[in-house]
Amino acid sequence: MGVTRPRVGVAVLTMGDRMPELRALLDSVAKQDEAAVRIVVVGNGCALPGLPDGVVGVELDENLGVSGGRNVAWRRLREFGDVDVLVDLDDDGLLVDAGVVRRIADLYEAGAGHLGIVSFRIADETGETQRRHIPRLRAKDPMRRGLVTTFLGGGHALSMPMLEQTGGWPDAFFFTHEETDLAWRALDAGWEILYEPALVLQHPKTSPARHAVYYRMTARNRVWLAKRHLPGPLVPVYLGVWTLLTVARTRSAAGLRAWFGGFAEGVRVDAGPRRPMRWRTVVRMAALGRPPVI
């Protein structure tokens, strides 16, 4: 990024059913004490009526999923040529602090070219952070800052050079585990991932299982993660651990059937190019508290 202060761009995906929430989010972005240089909203198979001045809208004819839609936003921001850090925000989230963009620029300015990804803290209207939104194992304290091995999809910042080097989001994943796929590639390329709880995205408390296809895509994409990125000996370990955990945790018979159907689909369908991570990346992830088997 050179000697200049990193320039921050913001990207938001929407499917058109959260326009009041989207407008509130964009208002919170506009109120930042350091302005984003660009703001792009991607309509994932929907029209984008009434966007604020200065916000660039991209309307897609079909829903490309989280991965595909975010790649569209990334490429649109890249075309401007003046964005160093891309911030993705959920369309029903809210920036409750006016210093988010400034703090992100500070972090990347101090990151000496090693900082690839910054993960926000996700909190509901009461300030509570769900356990699943803390990107580390055995985490009881959502305020513990530090380097991690994955990040949260709802609110995060991505180095544009990191995206160029890693190739962006995995289009075929559609949604679920696309963050892990990108995180593993970033770590293997030598980038750092920082969880910064001072960066907060306020977001309604939800469950990922609210999506009808959650179980199928979760299983399919886990298999694809293993096929794409894990050294051979770790593939059966990773998939075995997650099969046992899923059987133990899932209370829905229909959910389990969908999960095993997705698992079979992941085995059967091509996951894309296989580029297993180096063993030193495995060791690095283990040292950070989360080896790539769970």
PASEBA-1860 file (N, C-alpha, C; in nm, 3 decimals):
! residues 294
1> MGVTRPRV> 0.081/-0.121/0.000/0.000/0.000/0.000/0.085/0.128/0.000 ~ 0.217/0.111/0.003/0.304/0.225/-0.006/0.302/0.308/0.121 ~ 0.337/0.437/0.108/0.350/0.523/0.224/0.224/0.604/0.250 ~ 0.126/0.596/0.161/0.005/0.675/0.180/-0.091/0.603/0.273 ~ -0.182/0.679/0.330/-0.281/0.619/0.420/-0.374/0.530/0.339 ~ -0.402/0.408/0.389/-0.491/0.317/0.317/-0.629/0.379/0.295 ~ -0.680/0.361/0.174/-0.811/0.413/0.137/-0.913/0.299/0.146 ~ -1.023/0.326/0.215/-1.121/0.223/0.250/-1.244/0.237/0.163
9> GVAVLTMG> -1.285/0.126/0.101/-1.411/0.119/0.028/-1.506/0.024/0.098 ~ -1.635/0.045/0.082/-1.737/-0.035/0.149/-1.823/-0.106/0.045 ~ -1.851/-0.233/0.071/-1.938/-0.313/-0.016/-2.049/-0.375/0.065 ~ -2.170/-0.372/0.010/-2.287/-0.430/0.076/-2.366/-0.511/-0.025 ~ -2.405/-0.633/0.011/-2.495/-0.714/-0.072/-2.636/-0.704/-0.018 ~ -2.733/-0.706/-0.107/-2.872/-0.709/-0.064/-2.955/-0.787/-0.164 ~ -3.065/-0.844/-0.117/-3.158/-0.914/-0.204/-3.288/-0.837/-0.219 ~ -3.288/-0.712/-0.172/-3.402/-0.624/-0.193/-3.512/-0.632/-0.090
17> DRMPELRA> -3.501/-0.724/0.007/-3.608/-0.741/0.105/-3.576/-0.671/0.237 ~ -3.468/-0.594/0.240/-3.429/-0.525/0.363/-3.396/-0.379/0.334 ~ -3.477/-0.314/0.254/-3.443/-0.177/0.215/-3.438/-0.081/0.333 ~ -3.529/-0.085/0.432/-3.515/0.005/0.547/-3.384/-0.018/0.622 ~ -3.349/-0.146/0.642/-3.224/-0.177/0.711/-3.103/-0.132/0.630 ~ -3.110/-0.154/0.497/-3.000/-0.113/0.411/-2.979/0.038/0.418 ~ -3.088/0.114/0.414/-3.074/0.260/0.420/-3.016/0.304/0.555 ~ -3.056/0.237/0.663/-3.000/0.270/0.795/-2.850/0.240/0.799
25> LLDSVAKQ> -2.810/0.128/0.740/-2.669/0.094/0.735/-2.591/0.199/0.656 ~ -2.643/0.236/0.539/-2.574/0.334/0.456/-2.566/0.470/0.526 ~ -2.669/0.504/0.603/-2.664/0.627/0.683/-2.549/0.618/0.785 ~ -2.532/0.501/0.847/-2.426/0.486/0.947/-2.288/0.491/0.881 ~ -2.277/0.446/0.757/-2.151/0.457/0.684/-2.124/0.604/0.649 ~ -2.229/0.675/0.611/-2.213/0.817/0.575/-2.173/0.902/0.695 ~ -2.203/0.857/0.816/-2.173/0.934/0.936/-2.034/0.906/0.993 ~ -1.954/0.826/0.926/-1.819/0.795/0.974/-1.733/0.922/0.975
33> DEAAVRIV> -1.646/0.932/1.076/-1.565/1.054/1.087/-1.448/1.055/0.989 ~ -1.420/0.941/0.926/-1.330/0.938/0.811/-1.407/0.868/0.699 ~ -1.428/0.937/0.591/-1.519/0.887/0.488/-1.458/0.771/0.410 ~ -1.543/0.676/0.374/-1.504/0.574/0.278/-1.490/0.639/0.141 ~ -1.386/0.598/0.066/-1.364/0.662/-0.063/-1.466/0.614/-0.167 ~ -1.517/0.493/-0.150/-1.618/0.439/-0.241/-1.716/0.354/-0.161 ~ -1.841/0.352/-0.205/-1.944/0.264/-0.148/-2.017/0.198/-0.263 ~ -2.021/0.066/-0.262/-2.088/-0.011/-0.366/-2.194/-0.099/-0.302
41> VVGNGCAL> -2.313/-0.098/-0.358/-2.421/-0.189/-0.315/-2.454/-0.280/-0.433 ~ -2.452/-0.411/-0.409/-2.484/-0.509/-0.512/-2.622/-0.565/-0.485 ~ -2.713/-0.549/-0.581/-2.844/-0.611/-0.572/-2.835/-0.752/-0.627 ~ -2.838/-0.850/-0.538/-2.819/-0.990/-0.577/-2.949/-1.045/-0.635 ~ -2.971/-1.016/-0.764/-3.094/-1.058/-0.829/-3.211/-0.967/-0.799 ~ -3.183/-0.840/-0.770/-3.292/-0.748/-0.737/-3.257/-0.607/-0.784 ~ -3.359/-0.522/-0.793/-3.341/-0.381/-0.825/-3.297/-0.306/-0.700 ~ -3.238/-0.187/-0.720/-3.188/-0.106/-0.610/-3.247/0.034/-0.619
49> PGLPDGVV> -3.368/0.051/-0.574/-3.431/0.184/-0.585/-3.380/0.279/-0.477 ~ -3.361/0.403/-0.515/-3.339/0.509/-0.418/-3.213/0.502/-0.335 ~ -3.099/0.467/-0.394/-2.974/0.468/-0.318/-2.930/0.612/-0.295 ~ -2.862/0.639/-0.184/-2.815/0.775/-0.157/-2.715/0.822/-0.263 ~ -2.701/0.952/-0.276/-2.603/1.009/-0.367/-2.463/0.958/-0.331 ~ -2.386/0.926/-0.434/-2.249/0.881/-0.412/-2.235/0.732/-0.393 ~ -2.345/0.661/-0.375/-2.342/0.515/-0.360/-2.362/0.452/-0.497 ~ -2.272/0.366/-0.537/-2.277/0.300/-0.667/-2.358/0.171/-0.655
57> GVELDENL> -2.461/0.156/-0.735/-2.542/0.035/-0.735/-2.507/-0.055/-0.853 ~ -2.503/-0.185/-0.825/-2.483/-0.286/-0.929/-2.597/-0.385/-0.918 ~ -2.682/-0.392/-1.019/-2.798/-0.481/-1.015/-2.769/-0.606/-1.097 ~ -2.777/-0.722/-1.031/-2.752/-0.850/-1.097/-2.884/-0.914/-1.137 ~ -2.884/-0.981/-1.251/-3.005/-1.046/-1.300/-3.044/-1.167/-1.216 ~ -2.946/-1.228/-1.151/-2.974/-1.345/-1.067/-2.895/-1.338/-0.938 ~ -2.940/-1.411/-0.839/-2.872/-1.418/-0.710/-2.750/-1.508/-0.723 ~ -2.633/-1.450/-0.709/-2.508/-1.526/-0.721/-2.458/-1.578/-0.586
65> GVSGGRNV> -2.538/-1.559/-0.483/-2.495/-1.602/-0.350/-2.400/-1.502/-0.288 ~ -2.360/-1.532/-0.165/-2.269/-1.442/-0.094/-2.135/-1.434/-0.167 ~ -2.080/-1.548/-0.204/-1.948/-1.550/-0.268/-1.950/-1.476/-0.401 ~ -2.044/-1.511/-0.487/-2.051/-1.448/-0.618/-2.079/-1.300/-0.610 ~ -2.171/-1.262/-0.522/-2.205/-1.120/-0.507/-2.089/-1.038/-0.454 ~ -2.016/-1.094/-0.358/-1.901/-1.021/-0.304/-1.789/-1.010/-0.407 ~ -1.774/-1.109/-0.490/-1.675/-1.096/-0.597/-1.712/-0.985/-0.694 ~ -1.841/-0.970/-0.723/-1.886/-0.860/-0.809/-1.852/-0.726/-0.745
73> AWRRLREF> -1.879/-0.712/-0.615/-1.849/-0.587/-0.545/-1.699/-0.559/-0.545 ~ -1.618/-0.661/-0.518/-1.473/-0.646/-0.517/-1.423/-0.597/-0.653 ~ -1.471/-0.661/-0.759/-1.423/-0.623/-0.893/-1.469/-0.483/-0.931 ~ -1.588/-0.446/-0.886/-1.635/-0.309/-0.915/-1.548/-0.207/-0.843 ~ -1.516/-0.231/-0.717/-1.429/-0.141/-0.643/-1.289/-0.138/-0.703 ~ -1.241/-0.253/-0.749/-1.109/-0.260/-0.811/-1.103/-0.173/-0.936 ~ -1.213/-0.165/-1.010/-1.216/-0.084/-1.132/-1.189/0.063/-1.104 ~ -1.227/0.113/-0.988/-1.204/0.254/-0.956/-1.056/0.284/-0.938
81> GDVDVLVD> -0.980/0.186/-0.889/-0.836/0.202/-0.875/-0.792/0.286/-0.757 ~ -0.883/0.318/-0.665/-0.846/0.404/-0.552/-0.887/0.344/-0.417 ~ -0.902/0.212/-0.411/-0.939/0.144/-0.287/-0.828/0.047/-0.248 ~ -0.778/0.058/-0.125/-0.674/-0.030/-0.073/-0.730/-0.138/0.019 ~ -0.842/-0.107/0.087/-0.904/-0.199/0.182/-1.053/-0.203/0.155 ~ -1.106/-0.323/0.141/-1.249/-0.341/0.116/-1.317/-0.386/0.245 ~ -1.425/-0.317/0.281/-1.504/-0.354/0.398/-1.637/-0.410/0.351 ~ -1.665/-0.536/0.386/-1.795/-0.598/0.358/-1.883/-0.586/0.481
89> LDDDGLLV> -2.009/-0.544/0.461/-2.104/-0.531/0.571/-2.236/-0.597/0.533 ~ -2.296/-0.671/0.628/-2.429/-0.727/0.606/-2.531/-0.615/0.591 ~ -2.629/-0.636/0.502/-2.725/-0.528/0.475/-2.819/-0.500/0.590 ~ -2.830/-0.590/0.689/-2.914/-0.563/0.806/-2.830/-0.532/0.929 ~ -2.703/-0.498/0.905/-2.617/-0.456/1.015/-2.618/-0.304/1.030 ~ -2.542/-0.256/1.129/-2.537/-0.112/1.158/-2.403/-0.081/1.224 ~ -2.337/0.025/1.178/-2.216/0.073/1.243/-2.259/0.171/1.353 ~ -2.243/0.129/1.477/-2.291/0.212/1.588/-2.186/0.312/1.633
97> DAGVVRRI> -2.064/0.297/1.584/-1.956/0.389/1.618/-1.912/0.463/1.493 ~ -1.882/0.591/1.506/-1.846/0.672/1.391/-1.699/0.659/1.351 ~ -1.621/0.582/1.428/-1.479/0.573/1.400/-1.433/0.445/1.334 ~ -1.525/0.367/1.278/-1.489/0.236/1.223/-1.395/0.249/1.105 ~ -1.428/0.331/1.007/-1.343/0.346/0.889/-1.205/0.397/0.928 ~ -1.201/0.494/1.018/-1.072/0.548/1.063/-0.987/0.442/1.131 ~ -1.049/0.362/1.216/-0.973/0.258/1.286/-0.921/0.152/1.189 ~ -1.001/0.120/1.088/-0.955/0.023/0.989/-0.834/0.077/0.913
105> ADLYEAGA> -0.842/0.203/0.872/-0.727/0.263/0.803/-0.605/0.264/0.893 ~ -0.624/0.293/1.023/-0.513/0.290/1.119/-0.449/0.151/1.125 ~ -0.533/0.049/1.134/-0.483/-0.088/1.145/-0.401/-0.128/1.023 ~ -0.452/-0.098/0.905/-0.379/-0.135/0.785/-0.256/-0.048/0.763 ~ -0.260/0.075/0.809/-0.143/0.161/0.801/-0.031/0.106/0.889 ~ -0.068/0.049/1.004/0.030/-0.007/1.096/0.066/-0.152/1.062 ~ -0.009/-0.212/0.968/0.006/-0.354/0.940/0.126/-0.393/0.858 ~ 0.199/-0.295/0.808/0.325/-0.318/0.736/0.311/-0.418/0.622
113> GHLGIVSF> 0.195/-0.420/0.558/0.176/-0.508/0.444/0.151/-0.653/0.478 ~ 0.141/-0.687/0.607/0.118/-0.826/0.647/-0.028/-0.853/0.683 ~ -0.103/-0.747/0.712/-0.241/-0.763/0.758/-0.332/-0.785/0.638 ~ -0.391/-0.905/0.632/-0.479/-0.938/0.520/-0.626/-0.915/0.549 ~ -0.669/-0.957/0.670/-0.811/-0.957/0.703/-0.829/-0.907/0.845 ~ -0.930/-0.824/0.865/-0.969/-0.780/0.999/-1.114/-0.821/1.021 ~ -1.138/-0.896/1.127/-1.273/-0.942/1.159/-1.335/-0.852/1.265 ~ -1.456/-0.803/1.237/-1.531/-0.723/1.333/-1.587/-0.813/1.444
121> RIADETGE> -1.633/-0.750/1.552/-1.718/-0.818/1.650/-1.863/-0.795/1.609 ~ -1.942/-0.900/1.611/-2.085/-0.892/1.581/-2.161/-0.891/1.714 ~ -2.243/-0.792/1.736/-2.320/-0.781/1.860/-2.463/-0.743/1.828 ~ -2.558/-0.794/1.909/-2.697/-0.757/1.887/-2.727/-0.623/1.955 ~ -2.855/-0.584/1.957/-2.893/-0.453/2.009/-2.862/-0.437/2.157 ~ -2.846/-0.547/2.229/-2.813/-0.542/2.372/-2.663/-0.540/2.396 ~ -2.585/-0.556/2.291/-2.441/-0.563/2.304/-2.387/-0.704/2.316 ~ -2.476/-0.805/2.317/-2.433/-0.944/2.332/-2.373/-0.996/2.202
129> TQRRHIPR> -2.264/-1.071/2.214/-2.201/-1.139/2.102/-2.224/-1.289/2.116 ~ -2.288/-1.351/2.018/-2.312/-1.495/2.023/-2.181/-1.570/2.017 ~ -2.178/-1.686/2.082/-2.056/-1.768/2.085/-2.007/-1.800/1.946 ~ -2.097/-1.828/1.852/-2.055/-1.866/1.718/-1.992/-1.749/1.641 ~ -2.004/-1.629/1.695/-1.946/-1.512/1.631/-1.808/-1.475/1.686 ~ -1.752/-1.562/1.768/-1.615/-1.540/1.816/-1.525/-1.636/1.738 ~ -1.434/-1.584/1.657/-1.361/-1.670/1.561/-1.242/-1.743/1.621 ~ -1.266/-1.812/1.733/-1.162/-1.898/1.790/-1.229/-2.005/1.875
137> LRAKDPMR> -1.157/-2.113/1.903/-1.210/-2.220/1.986/-1.203/-2.183/2.134 ~ -1.290/-2.243/2.214/-1.291/-2.227/2.358/-1.287/-2.079/2.398 ~ -1.362/-1.998/2.326/-1.359/-1.854/2.349/-1.478/-1.814/2.435 ~ -1.451/-1.766/2.552/-1.557/-1.716/2.639/-1.564/-1.564/2.640 ~ -1.455/-1.500/2.602/-1.447/-1.355/2.609/-1.449/-1.295/2.469 ~ -1.560/-1.235/2.428/-1.567/-1.175/2.294/-1.481/-1.050/2.280 ~ -1.428/-0.999/2.390/-1.347/-0.878/2.385/-1.198/-0.909/2.374 ~ -1.162/-1.034/2.363/-1.020/-1.071/2.351/-0.973/-1.051/2.208
145> RGLVTTFL> -0.885/-0.958/2.189/-0.831/-0.923/2.059/-0.713/-1.013/2.025 ~ -0.691/-1.038/1.896/-0.571/-1.113/1.860/-0.579/-1.177/1.723 ~ -0.470/-1.240/1.683/-0.462/-1.309/1.555/-0.543/-1.438/1.562 ~ -0.615/-1.469/1.455/-0.703/-1.585/1.449/-0.685/-1.653/1.313 ~ -0.763/-1.759/1.290/-0.750/-1.836/1.167/-0.871/-1.824/1.075 ~ -0.972/-1.749/1.117/-1.089/-1.729/1.031/-1.150/-1.593/1.066 ~ -1.261/-1.559/1.005/-1.320/-1.428/1.028/-1.470/-1.435/1.007 ~ -1.539/-1.327/1.043/-1.685/-1.324/1.040/-1.734/-1.260/0.910
153> GGGHALSM> -1.829/-1.325/0.846/-1.878/-1.275/0.719/-1.958/-1.147/0.730 ~ -2.024/-1.124/0.843/-2.113/-1.009/0.855/-2.044/-0.876/0.851 ~ -1.920/-0.869/0.903/-1.845/-0.745/0.904/-1.697/-0.773/0.908 ~ -1.625/-0.729/0.807/-1.481/-0.755/0.800/-1.417/-0.661/0.700 ~ -1.286/-0.651/0.708/-1.208/-0.572/0.613/-1.107/-0.663/0.545 ~ -1.085/-0.640/0.416/-0.997/-0.724/0.335/-0.897/-0.636/0.260 ~ -0.771/-0.673/0.268/-0.669/-0.606/0.189/-0.691/-0.635/0.041 ~ -0.692/-0.531/-0.041/-0.708/-0.552/-0.185/-0.590/-0.631/-0.243
161> PMLEQTGG> -0.464/-0.604/-0.203/-0.355/-0.691/-0.252/-0.372/-0.837/-0.212 ~ -0.426/-0.862/-0.091/-0.451/-1.000/-0.049/-0.555/-1.066/-0.139 ~ -0.662/-0.994/-0.172/-0.764/-1.049/-0.260/-0.706/-1.079/-0.398 ~ -0.621/-0.991/-0.448/-0.558/-1.016/-0.578/-0.473/-1.142/-0.573 ~ -0.397/-1.158/-0.466/-0.308/-1.273/-0.456/-0.383/-1.404/-0.439 ~ -0.491/-1.403/-0.360/-0.563/-1.526/-0.330/-0.671/-1.559/-0.431 ~ -0.715/-1.458/-0.510/-0.815/-1.483/-0.612/-0.958/-1.456/-0.569 ~ -0.977/-1.395/-0.451/-1.112/-1.358/-0.410/-1.192/-1.473/-0.352
169> WPDAFFFT> -1.324/-1.456/-0.356/-1.417/-1.550/-0.294/-1.441/-1.672/-0.383 ~ -1.472/-1.787/-0.323/-1.501/-1.908/-0.402/-1.645/-1.906/-0.454 ~ -1.663/-1.867/-0.579/-1.798/-1.848/-0.635/-1.890/-1.967/-0.611 ~ -1.840/-2.088/-0.629/-1.925/-2.207/-0.625/-1.984/-2.232/-0.486 ~ -1.925/-2.176/-0.380/-1.974/-2.203/-0.245/-2.112/-2.142/-0.222 ~ -2.147/-2.036/-0.292/-2.274/-1.966/-0.278/-2.286/-1.902/-0.139 ~ -2.307/-1.982/-0.036/-2.291/-1.931/0.100/-2.261/-2.046/0.195 ~ -2.206/-2.015/0.310/-2.150/-2.098/0.416/-2.007/-2.142/0.384
177> HEETDLAW> -1.920/-2.111/0.476/-1.778/-2.149/0.474/-1.696/-2.078/0.368 ~ -1.757/-1.981/0.299/-1.676/-1.906/0.202/-1.568/-1.825/0.275 ~ -1.596/-1.781/0.400/-1.494/-1.709/0.476/-1.376/-1.801/0.510 ~ -1.406/-1.925/0.548/-1.298/-2.018/0.582/-1.212/-2.048/0.461 ~ -1.275/-2.065/0.346/-1.199/-2.092/0.224/-1.102/-1.976/0.195 ~ -1.150/-1.853/0.204/-1.064/-1.738/0.180/-0.958/-1.725/0.289 ~ -0.997/-1.748/0.413/-0.902/-1.737/0.524/-0.788/-1.836/0.510 ~ -0.818/-1.961/0.476/-0.712/-2.060/0.461/-0.615/-2.023/0.351
185> RALDAGWE> -0.667/-1.970/0.240/-0.578/-1.928/0.131/-0.493/-1.809/0.173 ~ -0.552/-1.716/0.247/-0.477/-1.599/0.294/-0.365/-1.641/0.389 ~ -0.397/-1.728/0.484/-0.295/-1.775/0.578/-0.183/-1.848/0.506 ~ -0.218/-1.930/0.409/-0.116/-2.006/0.337/-0.026/-1.915/0.254 ~ -0.079/-1.798/0.216/0.001/-1.700/0.141/0.080/-1.607/0.233 ~ 0.068/-1.627/0.365/0.149/-1.551/0.459/0.082/-1.430/0.520 ~ -0.048/-1.409/0.493/-0.119/-1.294/0.548/-0.167/-1.323/0.691 ~ -0.191/-1.216/0.766/-0.244/-1.227/0.902/-0.393/-1.195/0.904
193> ILYEPALV> -0.464/-1.258/1.000/-0.606/-1.231/1.022/-0.621/-1.183/1.167 ~ -0.674/-1.065/1.183/-0.688/-1.005/1.316/-0.834/-0.996/1.356 ~ -0.867/-1.045/1.475/-0.999/-1.022/1.533/-0.989/-0.897/1.619 ~ -1.065/-0.793/1.582/-1.061/-0.665/1.652/-1.200/-0.634/1.709 ~ -1.223/-0.667/1.838/-1.357/-0.649/1.896/-1.398/-0.503/1.911 ~ -1.304/-0.409/1.899/-1.342/-0.268/1.906/-1.418/-0.224/1.782 ~ -1.407/-0.300/1.674/-1.485/-0.274/1.553/-1.614/-0.353/1.562 ~ -1.725/-0.285/1.579/-1.852/-0.352/1.607/-1.951/-0.331/1.492
201> LQHPKTSP> -2.010/-0.441/1.447/-2.127/-0.434/1.360/-2.246/-0.481/1.443 ~ -2.341/-0.391/1.465/-2.464/-0.431/1.534/-2.551/-0.508/1.438 ~ -2.597/-0.625/1.481/-2.670/-0.715/1.391/-2.775/-0.790/1.471 ~ -2.896/-0.806/1.418/-2.998/-0.882/1.491/-2.951/-1.024/1.521 ~ -2.992/-1.075/1.636/-2.956/-1.212/1.671/-3.030/-1.309/1.580 ~ -2.954/-1.395/1.512/-3.013/-1.488/1.416/-2.948/-1.625/1.431 ~ -3.006/-1.723/1.363/-2.946/-1.856/1.351/-2.923/-1.884/1.204 ~ -2.805/-1.937/1.167/-2.782/-1.967/1.025/-2.876/-2.073/0.972
209> ARHAVYYR> -2.931/-2.155/1.060/-3.022/-2.262/1.017/-3.157/-2.210/0.972 ~ -3.177/-2.076/0.979/-3.302/-2.018/0.929/-3.313/-2.034/0.778 ~ -3.201/-2.053/0.710/-3.202/-2.073/0.565/-3.231/-2.220/0.535 ~ -3.324/-2.245/0.445/-3.369/-2.382/0.419/-3.257/-2.471/0.370 ~ -3.161/-2.415/0.298/-3.055/-2.498/0.240/-2.929/-2.498/0.328 ~ -2.938/-2.447/0.448/-2.820/-2.433/0.533/-2.748/-2.566/0.554 ~ -2.823/-2.671/0.593/-2.760/-2.798/0.625/-2.689/-2.858/0.504 ~ -2.755/-2.854/0.389/-2.695/-2.912/0.269/-2.568/-2.839/0.229
217> MTARNRVW> -2.575/-2.706/0.225/-2.458/-2.630/0.180/-2.345/-2.635/0.283 ~ -2.380/-2.639/0.411/-2.278/-2.652/0.514/-2.196/-2.779/0.493 ~ -2.264/-2.891/0.472/-2.194/-3.018/0.452/-2.117/-3.019/0.321 ~ -2.182/-2.978/0.214/-2.115/-2.978/0.083/-1.989/-2.894/0.086 ~ -1.999/-2.775/0.143/-1.885/-2.684/0.140/-1.774/-2.727/0.233 ~ -1.807/-2.797/0.341/-1.701/-2.853/0.426/-1.620/-2.956/0.347 ~ -1.687/-3.042/0.272/-1.615/-3.139/0.190/-1.529/-3.067/0.088 ~ -1.584/-2.962/0.027/-1.507/-2.887/-0.072/-1.385/-2.820/-0.008
225> LAKRHLPG> -1.399/-2.766/0.113/-1.284/-2.710/0.182/-1.173/-2.812/0.195 ~ -1.209/-2.931/0.240/-1.110/-3.036/0.260/-1.046/-3.076/0.128 ~ -1.127/-3.094/0.025/-1.075/-3.136/-0.104/-0.985/-3.030/-0.167 ~ -1.018/-2.905/-0.146/-0.943/-2.796/-0.208/-0.813/-2.762/-0.135 ~ -0.814/-2.771/0.000/-0.708/-2.703/0.075/-0.630/-2.787/0.175 ~ -0.678/-2.903/0.215/-0.608/-2.976/0.320/-0.506/-3.074/0.264 ~ -0.393/-3.090/0.331/-0.302/-3.199/0.296/-0.375/-3.333/0.307 ~ -0.340/-3.426/0.222/-0.412/-3.553/0.213/-0.443/-3.621/0.346
233> PLVPVYLG> -0.345/-3.636/0.436/-0.375/-3.707/0.562/-0.478/-3.638/0.650 ~ -0.497/-3.506/0.632/-0.592/-3.435/0.718/-0.735/-3.437/0.665 ~ -0.753/-3.475/0.538/-0.888/-3.474/0.480/-0.983/-3.565/0.558 ~ -0.951/-3.693/0.578/-1.046/-3.777/0.652/-1.061/-3.736/0.799 ~ -0.956/-3.680/0.857/-0.965/-3.636/0.997/-1.064/-3.521/1.010 ~ -1.049/-3.420/0.924/-1.137/-3.304/0.926/-1.282/-3.345/0.903 ~ -1.306/-3.426/0.800/-1.443/-3.464/0.768/-1.501/-3.557/0.874 ~ -1.418/-3.642/0.931/-1.465/-3.731/1.037/-1.505/-3.655/1.161
241> VWTLLTVA> -1.423/-3.557/1.200/-1.454/-3.476/1.319/-1.586/-3.403/1.300 ~ -1.605/-3.343/1.181/-1.727/-3.265/1.160/-1.851/-3.353/1.144 ~ -1.834/-3.473/1.095/-1.948/-3.565/1.090/-1.993/-3.602/1.231 ~ -1.897/-3.634/1.317/-1.931/-3.669/1.455/-1.996/-3.552/1.528 ~ -1.940/-3.432/1.511/-1.997/-3.315/1.577/-2.138/-3.285/1.528 ~ -2.160/-3.300/1.398/-2.292/-3.272/1.342/-2.396/-3.370/1.394 ~ -2.361/-3.498/1.397/-2.455/-3.599/1.448/-2.488/-3.572/1.595 ~ -2.386/-3.530/1.672/-2.407/-3.506/1.814/-2.490/-3.381/1.840
249> RTRSAAGL> -2.476/-3.280/1.755/-2.539/-3.151/1.781/-2.675/-3.132/1.717 ~ -2.701/-3.199/1.605/-2.822/-3.172/1.527/-2.941/-3.246/1.585 ~ -3.047/-3.173/1.615/-3.167/-3.232/1.674/-3.275/-3.257/1.570 ~ -3.253/-3.210/1.448/-3.354/-3.222/1.343/-3.321/-3.339/1.250 ~ -3.414/-3.434/1.239/-3.392/-3.547/1.147/-3.386/-3.499/1.003 ~ -3.472/-3.402/0.969/-3.469/-3.347/0.834/-3.338/-3.274/0.808 ~ -3.287/-3.206/0.909/-3.160/-3.137/0.895/-3.046/-3.234/0.872 ~ -3.048/-3.346/0.946/-2.943/-3.447/0.927/-2.949/-3.510/0.789
257> RAWFGGFA> -3.068/-3.537/0.740/-3.081/-3.592/0.605/-3.025/-3.495/0.502 ~ -3.058/-3.367/0.519/-3.007/-3.266/0.426/-2.854/-3.256/0.436 ~ -2.803/-3.267/0.558/-2.658/-3.258/0.578/-2.586/-3.372/0.506 ~ -2.635/-3.494/0.526/-2.568/-3.608/0.461/-2.586/-3.603/0.309 ~ -2.698/-3.548/0.263/-2.714/-3.528/0.119/-2.612/-3.429/0.065 ~ -2.588/-3.322/0.141/-2.488/-3.225/0.102/-2.348/-3.282/0.106 ~ -2.321/-3.366/0.206/-2.190/-3.432/0.217/-2.165/-3.517/0.092 ~ -2.265/-3.595/0.052/-2.251/-3.678/-0.067/-2.231/-3.592/-0.192
265> EGVRVDAG> -2.301/-3.480/-0.198/-2.284/-3.389/-0.312/-2.141/-3.334/-0.316 ~ -2.087/-3.299/-0.199/-1.951/-3.249/-0.194/-1.849/-3.350/-0.240 ~ -1.871/-3.476/-0.207/-1.780/-3.582/-0.252/-1.791/-3.602/-0.403 ~ -1.914/-3.595/-0.452/-1.942/-3.627/-0.593/-1.905/-3.514/-0.688 ~ -1.926/-3.390/-0.647/-1.912/-3.275/-0.737/-1.772/-3.214/-0.723 ~ -1.717/-3.171/-0.835/-1.585/-3.111/-0.837/-1.582/-2.985/-0.751 ~ -1.478/-2.972/-0.669/-1.466/-2.858/-0.579/-1.382/-2.746/-0.639 ~ -1.331/-2.762/-0.758/-1.239/-2.665/-0.815/-1.096/-2.709/-0.794
273> PRRPMRWR> -1.000/-2.627/-0.832/-0.858/-2.666/-0.823/-0.817/-2.705/-0.682 ~ -0.738/-2.811/-0.673/-0.686/-2.854/-0.543/-0.547/-2.793/-0.523 ~ -0.535/-2.711/-0.418/-0.407/-2.651/-0.382/-0.389/-2.666/-0.232 ~ -0.343/-2.784/-0.187/-0.332/-2.807/-0.043/-0.236/-2.711/0.024 ~ -0.275/-2.665/0.142/-0.190/-2.574/0.218/-0.062/-2.644/0.260 ~ 0.040/-2.564/0.284/0.168/-2.618/0.329/0.157/-2.664/0.474 ~ 0.241/-2.759/0.510/0.240/-2.809/0.647/0.278/-2.700/0.746 ~ 0.361/-2.605/0.703/0.395/-2.497/0.796/0.274/-2.408/0.824
281> TVVRMAAL> 0.180/-2.402/0.729/0.055/-2.330/0.756/-0.029/-2.405/0.858 ~ -0.032/-2.538/0.848/-0.102/-2.620/0.947/-0.045/-2.593/1.086 ~ 0.089/-2.591/1.095/0.155/-2.566/1.224/0.121/-2.426/1.274 ~ 0.123/-2.329/1.184/0.091/-2.191/1.222/-0.052/-2.180/1.274 ~ -0.146/-2.248/1.208/-0.285/-2.245/1.253/-0.299/-2.312/1.390 ~ -0.228/-2.421/1.410/-0.232/-2.488/1.540/-0.178/-2.397/1.649 ~ -0.070/-2.324/1.618/-0.013/-2.232/1.716/-0.110/-2.119/1.749 ~ -0.195/-2.082/1.655/-0.295/-1.979/1.678/-0.419/-2.033/1.750
289> GRPPVI> -0.420/-2.165/1.775/-0.528/-2.222/1.855/-0.634/-2.298/1.778 ~ -0.619/-2.307/1.645/-0.721/-2.379/1.568/-0.657/-2.453/1.450 ~ -0.607/-2.574/1.474/-0.555/-2.652/1.362/-0.668/-2.684/1.266 ~ -0.638/-2.701/1.137/-0.744/-2.719/1.037/-0.802/-2.862/1.034 ~ -0.843/-2.908/1.152/-0.915/-3.035/1.159/-1.048/-3.016/1.232 ~ -1.079/-2.892/1.273/-1.203/-2.864/1.344/-1.244/-2.720/1.319
END
